[in-house]
Amino acid sequence: MKILQKGFNYSQDGPGNRLVYHLQGCNFRCKWCSNPESMSADGVNVKNYTVDELFDEVRRSRMMFFDGGGVTFTGGECTLQHKELTELLKKLQAEGINTAIETNASSPHLTDIAENVDYLIADFKHYDTDVHRKWIGVGNEAVKANLEKIFASGRQIHIRIPLINNVNTEPTGFVNYFKQFDTENAVFEFLAYHEFGKDKWTQEYEIKDGFVSDETVAEFKKLFIANGLKVIST
């Protein structure tokens, strides 16, 4: 498996203290990406591991999985390495280790992968496919199809919406989309734009005025809650 970086993080990549693996490669090209070095299939600082090597490393780290923690696979886009990822997830779950993934939810293998995931986190960038294509490079049809299957299944899902000024700061369209479905087991989180990855871009950084106000974030929270959508902060 191609790993860009790894390390521990508390509560922001799933519950409790977690060992987080950033897998190399992504099929999206978000213009605000904080890890642009993870986009290409082969990165400069990437290390290759076998499934068994990662399995052994996680097992040796389990004493650190306090407060309901475990291991999280993110990216890049972790589901691009779906065969190895699924194999590893199955081995970890058989060992009783809590598993999580962070995904853009576009993979045709997502629902199968999710069967081996205890905590599922998915980004949702925009409800409009044309706007999504403008800022991400591809449409959102696959994302919506996967989310709708997950809603229908009744499984847990944590949906994160990154808020970027001049891109997606109108909450009504998001609410109108999500309230069509049974989201009883879904929670929603809003991530305000930041520029932590700006200096890592080798191409032109196209987001010129992306910061959002506290009032904008509060407006999203208020409207989601008013429509029965559960909101959390991590």
C-alpha positions in Angstrom: 0.0 0.0 0.0 1.2 3.5 -0.8 1.4 5.6 2.3 2.2 9.3 2.2 2.3 9.9 6.0 1.1 8.5 9.2 0.7 9.6 12.8 -1.7 9.8 15.8 -4.6 12.3 16.1 -7.3 12.6 18.7 -11.0 12.7 17.8 -10.7 14.5 14.5 -10.4 11.4 12.3 -13.0 9.3 14.1 -13.6 8.6 17.8 -10.9 8.6 20.4 -7.1 8.5 19.8 -6.4 7.1 16.4 -3.4 6.0 14.2 -4.1 7.8 10.9 -2.7 6.6 7.6 -2.7 9.0 4.6 -2.8 6.9 1.4 -1.4 8.3 -1.8 -3.5 9.1 -4.8 -6.8 11.0 -5.3 -9.3 11.1 -8.1 -10.6 14.5 -7.1 -8.8 17.8 -7.7 -10.3 20.1 -5.1 -8.9 23.6 -5.7 -8.5 24.2 -1.9 -6.9 20.8 -1.1 -4.6 21.0 1.9 -2.6 18.0 0.8 -2.0 18.5 -3.0 1.1 16.3 -2.8 -1.3 13.4 -2.2 -3.1 13.7 -5.5 -0.8 11.9 -7.9 -0.7 8.1 -7.9 3.0 8.2 -7.1 4.4 10.9 -4.7 7.9 12.0 -3.8 7.9 10.9 -0.2 5.6 7.8 -0.5 6.6 4.6 1.2 5.2 1.2 0.2 4.0 -1.3 2.7 2.4 -4.7 2.5 -0.9 -5.4 4.1 0.8 -7.6 6.7 3.4 -4.9 7.6 0.6 -2.4 8.3 -1.4 -5.0 10.2 1.5 -5.7 12.5 2.2 -2.0 13.0 -1.4 -1.3 14.0 -1.4 -4.2 16.4 1.7 -3.0 18.1 0.1 0.4 18.5 -3.2 -0.7 20.0 -2.2 0.4 23.5 -2.6 3.9 22.2 -6.2 3.4 21.1 -7.8 5.0 24.1 -11.2 6.6 24.4 -12.7 4.2 21.8 -9.8 4.9 19.3 -8.4 2.8 16.6 -7.0 3.2 13.1 -8.2 5.6 10.3 -7.4 5.5 6.6 -7.6 8.7 4.7 -5.9 10.3 1.8 -5.5 11.4 -0.8 -8.4 9.0 -1.4 -8.0 5.8 0.5 -10.6 3.8 -1.6 -8.4 4.0 -4.7 -6.4 1.2 -3.1 -9.6 -0.7 -2.4 -8.3 -4.3 -2.7 -5.5 -3.9 -0.2 -7.6 -1.6 2.0 -10.4 -4.1 2.2 -8.1 -6.9 3.1 -6.5 -4.9 5.8 -9.8 -3.7 7.3 -11.0 -7.3 7.5 -7.9 -8.4 9.3 -8.1 -5.5 11.8 -11.8 -6.0 12.5 -11.1 -9.7 13.2 -8.5 -8.6 15.7 -11.1 -6.4 17.4 -9.5 -3.1 16.3 -11.8 -0.2 15.6 -11.6 0.9 12.0 -12.5 4.2 10.2 -12.1 5.7 6.8 -12.3 9.3 5.5 -13.4 9.3 1.8 -14.8 11.5 -0.9 -17.5 8.8 -1.3 -17.0 8.5 -5.1 -15.7 4.9 -5.2 -17.9 2.2 -6.9 -16.5 -0.1 -4.1 -17.5 2.1 -1.2 -20.5 0.2 0.0 -18.5 -3.1 0.0 -15.6 -1.4 1.8 -17.9 0.1 4.4 -19.0 -3.3 5.5 -15.6 -3.6 7.2 -15.6 -0.1 8.6 -16.8 0.8 12.1 -16.8 4.6 11.6 -17.4 6.1 8.2 -16.6 9.7 7.4 -17.5 11.2 4.0 -16.9 14.6 2.5 -19.7 16.3 0.5 -18.4 19.3 -1.4 -21.5 20.5 -3.3 -25.0 19.3 -4.1 -24.9 20.7 -7.7 -23.0 18.5 -10.1 -22.0 21.4 -12.4 -20.6 23.4 -9.6 -18.9 20.3 -8.2 -17.3 19.7 -11.6 -16.0 23.3 -11.7 -14.2 23.2 -8.4 -13.4 19.5 -8.0 -12.8 18.4 -11.6 -15.5 15.7 -11.7 -19.3 15.6 -11.1 -20.9 14.4 -7.9 -23.2 11.7 -9.4 -21.2 8.8 -7.9 -21.0 10.6 -4.5 -24.7 11.1 -4.4 -25.4 7.5 -5.4 -23.2 6.1 -2.7 -24.6 8.4 0.0 -28.1 7.5 -0.9 -27.4 3.8 -0.6 -25.8 4.4 2.8 -28.8 6.4 4.0 -31.1 3.7 2.8 -29.0 1.0 4.6 -29.4 2.8 7.9 -25.7 2.5 8.8 -23.8 5.2 10.6 -22.2 8.0 8.6 -20.4 11.3 9.4 -20.7 13.8 6.6 -18.3 16.7 6.5 -19.0 19.8 4.4 -16.0 22.1 3.7 -17.3 25.7 3.5 -15.4 27.9 1.0 -16.5 31.4 0.2 -17.8 31.9 -3.4 -18.1 28.1 -3.8 -20.7 26.6 -1.5 -21.8 29.0 1.3 -25.6 28.8 0.5 -27.0 26.2 3.0 -30.5 25.9 1.5 -29.4 23.6 -1.4 -27.6 21.3 1.0 -30.5 21.0 3.3 -33.0 20.5 0.5 -30.8 17.6 -0.8 -30.3 15.8 2.5 -33.8 16.2 3.9 -35.1 13.9 1.2 -33.5 10.9 2.9 -33.7 9.1 6.2 -30.6 10.6 7.9 -31.4 9.2 11.4 -27.9 7.6 11.6 -26.1 10.5 9.9 -24.3 13.5 11.5 -23.1 16.6 9.7 -20.1 18.7 10.4 -19.0 22.0 8.8 -15.3 22.7 8.2 -14.4 26.4 7.6 -11.9 27.1 4.9 -8.2 27.4 5.8 -5.0 27.9 3.8 -2.8 25.3 5.6 -1.9 23.7 2.3 -1.6 26.8 0.1 2.2 26.9 0.2 2.4 23.2 -0.9 0.8 23.9 -4.3 3.2 23.8 -7.2 0.4 25.0 -9.6 -1.5 28.2 -9.3 -3.6 28.3 -6.1 -7.0 29.4 -7.5 -8.9 30.1 -4.2 -8.5 33.9 -3.7 -11.1 34.7 -1.1 -12.1 31.5 0.5 -12.5 32.4 4.2 -16.0 32.2 5.7 -17.4 34.0 8.7 -18.5 32.5 12.0 -22.0 33.8 11.0 -22.0 31.7 7.8 -21.1 28.5 9.8 -23.7 29.4 12.4 -26.3 29.8 9.6 -25.5 26.3 8.3 -25.9 24.8 11.7 -29.1 26.6 12.4 -30.8 25.6 9.1 -29.6 22.0 9.4 -30.9 21.6 12.9 -34.2 23.3 12.0 -34.7 20.6 9.4 -33.9 17.7 11.7 -30.3 17.1 10.5 -27.9 16.3 13.4 -24.9 18.6 13.6 -21.6 17.9 15.5 -18.2 19.5 15.9 -15.0 17.6 16.4 
